[in-house]
Amino acid sequence: MAFGVATLALRALGFVVALLCLGIAAAPMAQAQSATPDTLRIVALGDSLTAGLGVAQNEAFPAQLQRALLEKGHKVEVINAGVSGDTASGGLARLDWSVPDGVAGVIVELGANDALRGVDPDVTRKALDGILSRLKTRDIPVLLAGMRAPRNLSPEYAQRFDAIYPALAARHGVIFYPFFLEGVAAERNLNQRDGIHPTAEGVAVIVRGILPQVEELLARAGKQTKR
């Protein structure tokens, strides 16, 4: 009898584990099934500002942006390819697996960590140039989000760093949003205690500001997919 009870218990445990495994496997499948064939997949390639450090994942930039676009009637999926602590060079190194085939457009938000660490602007420029060049080769439209160096660095450094983004946007003909943290940087009520990462409310401000450029990206992406 004891053996029989133990056997039943093991079988029950196995059944529960199987259900859990099915649940885990079913989640990505459900997400994939929710996207229709004409859904545009956009990758947000960035650092912690994209990843959503310190906020719930459903309040991170990609999630809030996707909701805003869906509310405006766009059929879109925004994929979170943000890695906290990433530099522009790190983004370049992981570009191919962060931006798989089938992606219709990319939002590039990188460089903040370069500035915080005082990385030579020439290194940042080269990495971002590499990202834009490789995406251009793949015929993937890009929205480049600019960044600004902290003002406590030397004026020379800030000038060299800030100039990277408009120059590369013009060179590659990509859509350009001058400053990703526009309306949020240095606003205490829109940032977390570290003064660097936006709160959920701060992310909402970013989304509202960048939305017109993202819609332009979707327009370009739609034209590319119809070729």
N, C-alpha and C positions, 0 to 999 in steps of 0.2 A: 504493500500500500504506500509506504514511504517513497519507494522508487517511482511509483506511478504519479504521485503528487509532484515529485521533483521533475519528472518528465514533462508533465503538463505545464509546470511553471516555466521551464526552459522554452517550451513551444510558445507559450504566451509572450515571453520576453522576446523571442525571435520575431513574433508577429508584430510587436510594438516597434522593434528596431526596423523591420521592413517598411512599416508605415512611415516612420520618420524618414527613412531613406527616400521613399517615394515622394514625400513632401518636399524634401530638399531638392530632389531632381525636378519636381514639377514646377517649382518657382520660376527658374529661368525659362522653362518651356512656355509657361503662361505669359511671361513678358514678351517672348518672341511671337506668340500667337496674337497678342494684342496689336502688333504692328501690321498694318495692311501693306500690300505690295507697293503702294505709292507713297508710303511713309519715308520721309527723308531722314537719314541717320547723320547726325552732326556730332562730332567729337570735340569736347572741350579739353584741350591739351594744356595743362598748367601745373601750378605748384599748390601749396596749401590754400591759396585764395580760391582756387577752383575746387580742390578736394573737399573743402568745407570744414577745415580744422576748427573744432570747438562748437560746431552747430550740428544739429541732427541732419542725417543724410537727406531727408526730404526737404530741408531748408538750405542745402548747399546750392551754389550757383547753378550747376546744371539742372537740378531738380526744379528750382524756382523759374529758371528760364524756360524749361519745357512747359510748365504749367501756363506761363504767360503766353507762350506761342500757341498752345492748344486753345486757350481762351479766345485767341484772335482768329481761330479757324484753320491754323496751319497743321498739317499732318506731319509731325516731326517727333523724333526721338533724340534727346540730347544725352550723350554718353559721357560719364564722368571719367576722364583720363587725367585727373589731377593727382600729383604725388607730392606730399608734404616734404619740404626741404629741397625740392628739385631746383636745379639751375637750368639755364638755357642749354648748356652742354649736356646735362642729364636728359633733357627732353629730346635732344637730337639723338642720343644714344638709344633711346627706347622708342623712337618714332615709328618704326615699321610694325612693331607689335601693338603699339598704342593706337595706331590708325590702320586697321585692317582693310582689306578689300571690301568694296561695297559702301564705303563712307562717302556721303555726298558733299560734305564740307567740314572745315576745321576752324575752331576758334583757338588761336594761339595766345596764351597768357603766361608768359615766362620772363624772368629777368629780375624779379623783386629780390630773390635770394642772392643773385649776383651783386646787386647794389649793396645789400646789407653786409655782404662779406668783403666788399671792396674789390671784387674781381675786375681785372683790367677790362675796360669797355671794348677793347678790340677782340677779346676772347668771347664776350657776350655777342658782339656783332657777328662774328664768324659763325657761331652756333646758330643764331637765329636765321642768318642768311642760308645756312645749310638746310634748316627745316623748311624754309620757304621754297628753296630751290628744289628739294626733293618732292614736296607736295605739288609744285608746278609741273614737274616731270610726270607726275601721276594724274595730272589734269583735275586736281581737287581744289575748288575755290577756298580761299582763306580769308578770315577776319583776324587781323593782327591787333591785339590790345596793347596799347602803349603803357609804359611804366616810367616813373620818375625816381631819380636817386634821392635819398634822404638829404635834406638841406643842411645837415650838420657835417656833411662831407665837404671837401674843398670845392669852391665854385668851378674850378677847372674840371674836376671829376664829374660833377653834376651836369655840366654843359656837354661833355663828351658822351655821357651815358644817355641823357635825355634825347640827344640828336640821333641815336641809333634807330629808333622806331619810325619816325616820319621818313627818314632816308630809305630804309628798307621797304617801307610800304610803297613809296614812289618807284623804287627800282623794280619791284616785282609786280606792281599793279594790283596789289591786294586791297581789300576793304580795310579801312583804318579807323580805330577808335582811340583817340589820343591818350587817354589816361583811364585805366581800368577802375581805379578807385575814386573817380570823379564824384564829388559830393559826399564822400565817405571818409577820405583821409583826414586825420586830425580832428574828426568830429567824435568827441568822447561818447556821446549817447548812441553812436552807430558802430562802435568798436568794442571788442572784448577788453578785458582788464589789461592785456598786453599792449593795447594801443595800436596793434598791427592788423589783427584779423577781425573782419566785420562780424557783427551779430547777424541774426536772421533778418532783422530790420535793415541793417546795412546792406546785406546781400540784395534785398528787395530794391533798394535805391540803385545799386549797380545794374540790376536787371532792367529797371525802367530807363536808365540812361543809355544802355547799350542796345536796347531792343530795335531801334530803327536800323542800325548797322547789321544786326542779326537777320532782320527781315530782308535786307539787301543780299546777305549771304545766301539765304534760302532761295531768292530769286535767281541768283547765279547758279546755285546748285540744281535747281529745277531745269534750267536751260541745258546744263551739262548732261543730265540724265536723259533728256529727250533727244540727244544726238544719235 
